[in-house]
Amino acid sequence: MPMPSKESKKAKREISQQLNISFYINKNYKNRALFDFLNPIAMLSTYLYNQCIFFSKLLYDHDTLPEVSQVAQLCKEATPPRDYYHQMTSISDDNFASCTVIKHYGAIASYLGLKKTDKILNGTPQFPRYKDTSIIVPRRCFSSRVRCGKNSTKPIIKKIVGKNGHENYWLCIQITKDIWIPIPRGCYIDDIKNLPDFKDVNFIPINSIKYKIELCYTRPLSVVPLDRSRYLNIDLGVENFASCIGSEPTLYPVLLNGKEILGINKIYMNKLCNKTKDISDPAILMKNGMIRFNKIASIQHKIDKLVDAGVVNESVSTETSIVKNLRYRRRMKIMDIFHKYSNFIVQYCKYYDIGAIIIGENKGWKQKTKQTKGVDGNRKFGKTVTRIFQYIPYDTFKKILEYKCKMNNIEYHPTGESYTSQVDNICGEPLEYSPTNKLEGTKRNMILRDKSGEPIRKKNGYLAKSGHLFRSSSGIVIHADINGAIGISRKYMIENGLNEIDFSRHVQLRTIFTPIRIKYDELNTPPDIFTKKKFNVVRR
């Protein structure tokens, strides 16, 4: 199989985006032959991965990896009993072996990407290690090409109607050996049939009786022109996951609710950790099923101690199946929220002709919150806020939003957000540290007052303050996260030598005072949210 040139791959990458559809298959009596075909290839894939690492190290010279064609040629020329490339070809065909080498080379090449990245890392990146081949359960993924019909780019899919009337669909991987993959009923079969440029399929072994299937395809980028002079500024947070304000003064700010993510993490932590010591009634524990999860947590804690002591090898799976399911469900729920929120942001930009997004980004911010103190000597977060903050995968959301912006012809600009939330951005205060930023009763730590102007006090005598509101020096009170989003916009404009956006028109039209909150449940409803809610002053 000829290897594509770098120029052709780069040109194709500029006009299209690679995506995938994934699902799981389990071994049963219907697809027993499929697993008998895949398991030997998965074992050979582990040997082939180690061989790719060996040849890459052999030809590695001064931060330069060899070409993938050189590594593939050396794997082909290997002699028995280490001719894993030819062994895989004899079981399947050349497509499996060549695509698997390309897949493994991509994992090895990511080592150089980590060395050249500007992100703050915990340690020095190391060359990938060899995988343990003594484990019976296969660990390394492998890849192949989807079989298409003659003179057609669409995959070969057959339909079988069962005795109960259910329609079952199967995807062809290899015609010569009659290898077909069952497509679950939850997948949209019409979308799979009509996918553009649908070629690759990745097999990721979970264990000997379960595989994850990734159907890879490329989709052309959108060419619909959008106004690049109109920006959407986004500040990421905790309770308000994303606070958005546009440069157009007729648009209301938008707050994407983050309490759904906090609730998912709280349920996950309560089940995984021992949180029921203060509950003495066993009936409540049995009703909530917490006794079962406490036992699981204690078993998992003992396993982690054995791993730390070196008694158990790290390459062996040290998680119980229930803990794996808990983590998998939490990850899937959070990913669903991220996709819904990112889709809303992209559709919002397309609906109101916004061609650029500015989003806050701090490199290594989760590592800094554990130890680093502010300029005033105090910790930036308390223990509770730090724990909540650590369990929200912000970088995952940014990656999802970035590739969706690329697909829809929207510019994506990450920028630092230091000194943006505590500064009075309405009046144009400099973006730098000031001792007056955290004085009691000013700016973000605003003291709440009654109608007569007297400060409100709590039952314990302390002054009631609001961290959600921000008082400007001009007397204007706005949402604190919206003020942070304005500061991110100002910082990006200053760093790139552009004119700052004038937000005084937002104050005049009073759109800045009434942000619209969007909840996750509202995005699950079939009707379009833009027809249900009014996001601008002037009707479109």
N, C-alpha and C positions, 0 to 999 in steps of 0.2 A: 504494500500500500504506500503510495508516494506521500511524503510529508509536505504540508502546505508551507509556502514561503512566509517570511515575516511580513513582507509588504502586503501580500494578499490578506493575511490575517488582520493586520492593522487597519486596512481599508474597510474590511468587512465589519470590524468592531466599531468603526466610526459611524456606520449607517444602520447598525442593528444592535440589539441587546439580547444576550443569552439568558434564557429563563428555563425553568424546569417544573414539571408536575411530578409529585412524589406520592407513593402509596406503598402499603405493606402487603406481602403475601405470606401465608402460613402453609406449612406442609399438611396435606390431607390425602385421601385415597385418590382424588381426581388428578392432582398434580405431582404424584410421587415420582414420575419419570423426570419431571422438570428439576426437582431437587437432586435426584441422582446425577443429573447432568451438571448442575451448578456447583455442588460441594467440591468435587475434585478440582474444578477450575479455581475456586476460592483458595484452596490450599496452594495450588501452583502460583496464584497471584501473590501470596505472601513471599514465596521463594523468589519470584521475579522482582518484587519490590526490593528485597535485600540485594539482589544482583544489580539493580539500577543504582542503589546507593553506593555499592562497591565501585562500579565503573565511573560514577560521577566523582567520587573522592579521588579515584586514580587519575582523572583528567582535570581535576580542579586546580586552577592556577591563578593566584592574585585576584581574588574576588570575581573570578570569571568561571561560570559553569560551562561544560561542553554543550554542544547542540543536541537536541533530542534525537536527531537522526544518527549522530555518532553513538549515543547510548543504545539505541535500538539495533544498530548494526553489530555492536559488540555482544548484545544479548543473543542475536541470531547466530553469531559465530562461536558461541560457547559449545564446548564438547561435552558428551555424556560423562557422568550422570547429571551434570549441571546445565543441560540444554532445556531449561524450563520453557523457553519461548517455543521450541519445536514440540515439546510435550503438550503445551496448551493448544497449539495449532492442530495437533493430531486428534485431540478430543473434540475441538470445535472447528474453528477455521482461523485464517490469518487476521480477520477483523478483530476477534477477541484479543489476540496477542498484541497487535499493533496499537489498538486503542487503550489497552491496559498499560502499556509502556508510556504512552503520552499522559495518561492519568497519573501514574506514579511520578513522572518527571515534573508535573505541575506541583505536586506536594513537596518535592525536593527543592524546586526553584523558589518556593516561598521562603526558604531560609535566607536567600539573598535579599528578598524583599524586607524581611525583618531587620537585617543588618543596615539597610539603607533608609529605613523609615525614620521619621523625626519624632515618633511617639516615645514617651517615657516608658522604658521597659524595666522590669524588676531585676533583670540580669542580662548577661551577654548571650545573644542567640547562639545556639549550638547546632552543628550539623545533625540531620535526622538520624536516629538510632536504628539499628537493625531490629526487626521484629522477631519475637520468640517463635520458632517453628515447631517447638515440642508440644504446643497446645493443639488439641484435637479440633477445637472449635475454630473455624476460619475467622480472620480478623480484617484482612485487607480487601478493599473494594476492587472491582474490575469493570471494564466497560466494553461495549460493542456497538455496532451500527444496527439501526432498525431497518428491516427489509421492506423495500418499497416495490410497488408493481412496475411492470414494464412501461417505459416512457411516462412515468408518473413519479411525483415527489411525495405522494401520500402513502402512509404505511399500510401494510396488509393486515386487515382486521376481519376476523370471521365471527359470525353470530351463531350461537347454538341455543335452541329453545328447549328447556328442560321439560320433564313430565308434568311439573306443576304450572307450566306456562311462563316461568321466568326466563328472561332473555339474558344469556351470558355471553360476554365478548372476550375474545382472545387476540393478543397481539403477537405477530410472527417475528421471531428473532433469527431463526435459521431454518431455511427451507430444506436443505439437504438432510438434516437429521430430524426434521419435523418438531422443532422446539417452539412452543407457544407460551406466552405469559398471560395468566388470567387478569382481567381488568376488573377491579371491584365495582359493585353497583353504585357506590357513592360518587364515582368519577363521572364527569360529564362526557359521555362517549362522543357526542357530536362535536365538542370542542377538540377532542383528541384527533378525530378524523380530519378536521379542517385546519389543524395547526400548520403554520407556514415553516418551511425549511426544517422539518422534523427528522432528525437523523440518529442522534446518539441516545444510548440507554446505559445507565450506570446501575450496577448491582452492588449493594452495600450489605454484607452479611451481618445480621444481628446475632444469630446463633445458627446451629445446624438445621433448624426447622423454621426459621423466619428470616426474610430478606426485605430490605427496603429498595424499592425500584424508583429510579429517577429518570423521567423521560425528558431529555434536553431538546430544546428548540430555540430558534432565533426569531425575534420579532422586529420588523423595521421600525425605526424611530419616527415619531410624528414630525411633520413638516408644517404644521399649522403655526403661522406667525403670531407671537404674543408681544405685548408692549414691554420692552426691556427697561423702560424708565419707571415702571411701576413695581414696587417691592412689597414683599410680605415678610415682616420681621417676626421671628419666633424665639421665644425664651422658654427653655425647658425647666420644669420644676417638679414638685412632688404632688401636692394636692391638686394643683393645676398643672397637668402634665405638659401642656404646650399653650403658651399665651401668645396670641398672634394679633398683630396690628398692621394694617396696610398703609402704604404711603398716600392712598387716595382718601381725602377727608370725609367723603360721603359713606364710607364703609365703617360699620361698627366693629370694634375688636371682638375676637373670639377666644374663649377659654375652653380647651379640651379637658374634660374631667379626668383626674388621675386617681380618684378614690377606688375605682374598680380594680386597678393594679395593686393598690395597697391592700384591698380586701383579699385578693388572690394570694398575695405573699403572706398575709397574716394567717389565713387558713392553712397554707402549706407549712409555715413554721410551727403552728400549734400542733399539727399532726406529726411533724418530724422531730420536734423537741419535746422535752418533758415539761409541759405547761400546766399540769393538773395536780400539782402537789397541794395546792390550797383548797381543793375541792374534797370534802370529806364524805359526801353522799355517794355511795357506789352506784346507786340507781341512775344518777345523772351521768356518771362515767360510762356505764354500760349503754345508756341511751345514745350518747354521742359517739360511742365506739372508741373512746380515748384510751381505754386500758390496752386494747390491741396495739395502738400506735405507740404507746409508751414502751411496750415490750420490744417493738421493732426498733425504736430509737436506741434502746439500751444495747440491743444486739449489734446495730450498726456502729455504735460508739466503741464497742469492744473490737470490732473488725478494724476500725480506723486506728485503734491503738496498736494492733498487731502490724499493720502496714507501716506506721511510724517507727516501730521498733525493728523493722526489717525482717520480721518472721514470715510475713506473707509477701510474695512478689507483687510489685505494682502492676505488672503486665496482666495479671489475673484479675478478672472482674471481682471486685470486693463489695459490690452493692447487692442488697437483697432485691428480689423482684418487686416487692411492694414499694420500696424506696425508689426504684427506677420508674415505676408507674406514676408515683407521686410527682417526681421531677418532670416526667414527660408531659403529664396533664397540665402542670403549671406552665411549662414552656409553651405548649400549644395554645393555652388560653391567652397568655400574654402576646404571643405572635398574632393571634386573631385580632386583639385590640390594636396592635401596631399597624396591621394592614388596613383596618377600618379607618383609623385616624389618618394614616398617610394618604389613603384614597380620598378622604374628605379634603385634605389640604390641597392635593393636586386638582381635584374637581373645583374647589373654591377658586384656585388661581385661573383655571381655564374659563370658569363662568364669568369672572370679573376682569379678564384680560390682564392678568398679572404675570409678567415674564421672568421674574427673579425672586429667589428666596434667600434671606439672610438668617442664619441660625447660629445660636451661640454654641461654642465648643471650647472646652478647657482640656488640655492634654494632661493625662494622669490625675484627673480631679478626684477619682475614687481612692487613689493611693494617698493623696494629700489630706483628705478629710480625716484619716485615722490618726495622723501624727502632727501635721503642720498646724501652727497657730497663726493667727492674724497679726497684723502690724501692731495692734494694741496689746498683744500678749495673750489674748483669750482664744480659746478654741473656736473654730468657725462653726462647728455644729456640736450639739450635745450627743450623748450616747444613743438615745432613742432615734433622733433624726438621722444620725450616721448609719444606724442599722437599716432604717427604712430606705435611705438613699442608696446604700450599697446593693440592694436587691432589685433595683430597677435598671434593666439593660438599655441605657441610653444609646450606646454606640450601635446596637442592633437596629434601633428605630432610625438612626441617621443613615445607615446603609440602605435600609428599605426605602426611605424617602429620597435618597440620592439617586438610586437607579430608576425610580418612578418619575422623578423630575427629568432625568435624561431621556426617558422614553417619550415624554410629553413636551419636549422642547422648552423646558424651564431651566433657567440657570440656577445653580446651587452654590451658595457662597458661605462656607463655615468661617466663623471669626471668633476670636477670644472674647470672653465676657467679664474680664476683670474690671472692677470699679464701675459697673454699669447699673447695678440695682440700688445702691445706696446714694447715688448722685442725683441731684435735681436736674433731670434731663429736659423738663419743660422750659426752664429758664436758661438752659445752656451752660450749666456748671461744668468746670473742667473734669475730665475723667481721670481722677487721681484720688489718692487717699486723703481724707480730711478728718481731724479729730472730732468735728461736730457732726459727722454722719450718724453716729450712734448715741447722741445725747438724748436723754429722756425727754419725750414730748415733741421731738422734731423728726421730720422726715418719716422713715418707715416705722419707728417706734412711736406712733401717734397716740396721744392720750385721748380717750373717748370722753366727750362732754355732753351734758344734757342740753335742753332747749335754752336754759338760762345762761349757759356758758360755763357752768361749774363742772369740774372734773368728776367723772363717775368712779366710785371706789367699790372694790369687791368686799365680800363679807369679812375677809381677813384684814382689811384695811389698806391693801395695796391698790395702786391706781390701775384702772382697766385700760389696757393698751391693745391696739390692733396691729398685727403684723401684716395684714392683707391690704391695708390702705397706706397711701403715701401722701404726705402733705408737702406741697411745693412752697417755696418762699413767697410766691405770689398769692398764696392762700387757696390754691386749687387742690382738691383732694381727688386722686385717681387710684386705680388699683395698682398695687405695688409691682405685680408681675408685668403689667402693661408698661410701667415705667422702666422696668428692666429690658423689655423688648425694644423700647425707644432708644435706650442706651446702647444696645447691641447695634442698632442701625447707625447711630452716631459714630460709634467706634469704627465700623466698617468703612464709612464714608471718609473719616479722617485718615485712616491708614492707607486708603487707596487714592487720596487726593481728589475726592469728589465733593460736590456741594451737599451740605447736610439737608435732610428733609425737614421742611417747616411744618411742625405739628400744631402751630397756632390755629390753623384752620379747623383742626379736629376739635379744639376747645371752643371755637366760635359756633360750630355746628352742633356741639355738645354730643358728638358720637363717642368721644373718648370716655365719657362718664358712664356709659351703659354697655358694658361688654356682654356678649351673648354666650351663655354656657352651653356646650354640646356634651351630652352624655353618650356613653357607649351604647345604651339600649336604643337611643334614637337613630343610630346608624344601622341597626339591625332591621328596621322596618322597610318593606319594599318601596313605598313612595319616595320620590326624590325629596331630600331635606331642603333643597333650595326653593321648592314650591310651598313648603310648610312654614319656613321661617323667613323673616325679612332681615337681610344682612346689610342693607343700605338705606339711606334716607330717601333718595330719589328712586322710584320704582324703575326697574330695568325695562 
